[in-house]
Amino acid sequence: MRTGSARSRGFTYLWLLFVLALGGVALAALGEQESTRQQREREAELRFRGEAIATALGRYAEATPVGHLPLPQRLDDLLADRRHPTPRRHLRQLYADPFTGQPDWELVLGRATVAVAAEGAASATAGSGIVGVRSRSSHRLMATAGHHDTAHDWVFTAPAPAAPAPVE
């Protein structure tokens, strides 16, 4: 014996389809929102890590002993600056790029001069080293990242050293 008519079973079927479709739309919106959150988090982490490396490059340059190049040759030089009798740490760890997951930063190289005093005569010699880093990823950034289109466009360089105060 049947308890419901064909008409009521059809209505229940349509109601179930509507609920499933509504649930699918809600899950899609939630997935999009989570993807956006993760993207913003990676961009914030890129900024933090890039600025930490840039700050370490500035500290490395400021702590340069006379006669040494103020630019590191490798990022590992920021972890243990061996130009001093006791190695200094300008960076606690070598951060991974949040978009690639590896510490495979693209190095931005520059040149610097080193003043060398030899037997009363001063001379200068030039050398090259790391002045900044950038991500290897071509992942597009969100509009909140400013004028940078991709993660690769964002270059983190050491802040310019403060000019010495004039002597009066």
C-alpha positions as CSV (number, residue, x, y, z in Angstrom):
1,M,0.0,0.0,0.0
2,R,1.4,3.4,-0.9
3,T,1.2,6.3,1.5
4,G,1.9,9.2,-0.8
5,S,0.7,10.2,-4.2
6,A,3.0,10.6,-7.2
7,R,2.5,14.4,-7.1
8,S,3.8,14.7,-3.5
9,R,6.8,12.5,-4.3
10,G,7.6,14.8,-7.3
11,F,7.5,17.9,-5.0
12,T,9.9,16.3,-2.5
13,Y,12.3,15.5,-5.3
14,L,12.3,19.1,-6.6
15,W,12.7,20.4,-3.1
16,L,15.7,18.1,-2.6
17,L,17.3,19.2,-5.9
18,F,16.8,22.9,-4.9
19,V,18.5,22.3,-1.5
20,L,21.4,20.5,-3.1
21,A,21.9,23.2,-5.7
22,L,21.8,25.9,-2.9
23,G,24.3,23.9,-0.9
24,G,26.6,23.7,-3.9
25,V,26.5,27.4,-4.5
26,A,27.2,28.1,-0.8
27,L,30.2,25.7,-0.9
28,A,31.6,27.3,-4.1
29,A,31.3,30.8,-2.4
30,L,33.0,29.5,0.7
31,G,35.8,27.9,-1.4
32,E,36.4,31.2,-3.2
33,Q,36.5,33.1,0.1
34,E,39.1,30.7,1.5
35,S,41.2,31.0,-1.7
36,T,41.2,34.7,-1.3
37,R,42.1,34.5,2.3
38,Q,45.1,32.2,1.6
39,Q,46.2,34.5,-1.2
40,R,46.2,37.5,1.1
41,E,48.1,35.5,3.7
42,R,50.8,34.5,1.2
43,E,51.2,38.1,0.1
44,A,51.5,39.3,3.7
45,E,54.0,36.6,4.4
46,L,56.0,37.6,1.2
47,R,56.1,41.2,2.5
48,F,57.2,40.1,5.9
49,R,59.9,37.7,4.7
50,G,61.2,40.0,2.0
51,E,61.4,43.0,4.3
52,A,63.2,40.8,6.9
53,I,65.8,39.9,4.4
54,A,66.1,43.5,3.2
55,T,66.6,44.7,6.8
56,A,69.3,42.0,7.3
57,L,71.1,43.3,4.2
58,G,71.0,46.8,5.7
59,R,72.4,45.5,9.0
60,Y,75.1,43.6,7.2
61,A,76.2,46.8,5.3
62,E,76.1,48.8,8.6
63,A,78.3,46.3,10.4
64,T,80.9,46.2,7.6
65,P,84.5,46.3,9.0
66,V,86.9,48.7,7.2
67,G,88.3,47.2,4.0
68,H,85.5,44.7,3.5
69,L,82.7,44.7,0.9
70,P,79.4,45.8,2.4
71,L,77.4,43.4,0.3
72,P,77.1,39.7,1.0
73,Q,77.9,37.2,-1.7
74,R,75.3,34.6,-0.5
75,L,72.2,34.8,1.6
76,D,73.9,32.4,4.0
77,D,76.3,35.3,4.8
78,L,73.4,37.0,6.6
79,L,73.0,33.9,8.9
80,A,76.7,34.0,10.0
81,D,78.7,37.1,9.1
82,R,82.2,35.8,9.4
83,R,83.9,39.1,8.7
84,H,84.2,39.6,12.5
85,P,86.2,37.6,15.1
86,T,82.8,36.4,16.4
87,P,80.3,35.6,13.7
88,R,77.2,37.9,13.7
89,R,73.7,36.9,12.8
90,H,71.8,39.5,10.8
91,L,69.0,37.0,9.9
92,R,67.7,34.3,12.2
93,Q,66.8,31.9,9.4
94,L,66.8,31.8,5.6
95,Y,63.1,32.2,4.9
96,A,61.3,30.3,2.2
97,D,59.4,32.2,-0.5
98,P,55.7,31.7,0.4
99,F,54.7,31.3,-3.3
100,T,57.4,28.7,-4.2
101,G,57.8,27.1,-0.7
102,Q,61.6,27.1,-1.1
103,P,64.3,29.5,0.0
104,D,65.0,30.0,-3.7
105,W,64.9,33.8,-3.9
106,E,66.1,35.5,-7.0
107,L,69.1,37.6,-6.0
108,V,69.3,41.3,-7.0
109,L,72.9,42.1,-7.4
110,G,74.6,45.5,-7.2
111,R,78.1,47.0,-6.9
112,A,79.8,48.8,-4.1
113,T,83.2,50.3,-3.5
114,V,85.6,49.4,-0.7
115,A,88.0,52.0,0.6
116,V,91.4,50.4,1.2
117,A,94.2,52.2,2.9
118,A,97.6,50.9,2.0
119,E,100.9,52.5,3.2
120,G,99.5,56.0,3.6
121,A,97.7,56.0,0.3
122,A,94.0,55.5,0.0
123,S,92.5,53.5,-2.9
124,A,89.1,52.2,-3.7
125,T,88.2,48.8,-5.2
126,A,84.8,47.8,-6.5
127,G,82.9,44.6,-5.9
128,S,79.5,43.1,-6.4
129,G,77.1,41.4,-4.1
130,I,73.5,41.1,-3.0
131,V,71.5,44.3,-2.6
132,G,68.0,42.7,-2.6
133,V,65.8,39.8,-3.3
134,R,62.6,39.0,-5.2
135,S,60.3,36.0,-5.6
136,R,60.8,33.7,-8.5
137,S,57.0,33.2,-8.7
138,S,55.0,34.8,-11.5
139,H,51.8,34.4,-9.4
140,R,49.5,37.3,-9.8
141,L,49.0,39.5,-6.8
142,M,45.7,40.9,-5.6
143,A,44.8,44.6,-6.0
144,T,45.8,45.3,-2.4
145,A,49.4,44.6,-3.1
146,G,49.9,48.1,-4.7
147,H,51.5,48.7,-8.0
148,H,53.0,45.2,-8.3
149,D,51.3,42.8,-10.8
150,T,53.1,39.6,-9.9
151,A,55.1,38.4,-6.9
152,H,58.2,38.6,-9.1
153,D,57.7,42.3,-9.5
154,W,58.1,42.9,-5.8
155,V,61.8,43.7,-5.1
156,F,63.0,43.9,-1.5
157,T,66.2,46.0,-1.1
158,A,68.0,47.2,1.9
159,P,66.9,50.7,3.1
160,A,69.3,53.4,2.2
161,P,71.8,54.1,5.0
162,A,71.2,57.3,7.0
163,A,73.3,60.2,5.9
164,P,75.9,61.2,8.5
165,A,75.0,64.2,10.5
166,P,77.0,67.4,9.5
167,V,79.8,68.3,11.8
168,E,79.7,71.9,12.9
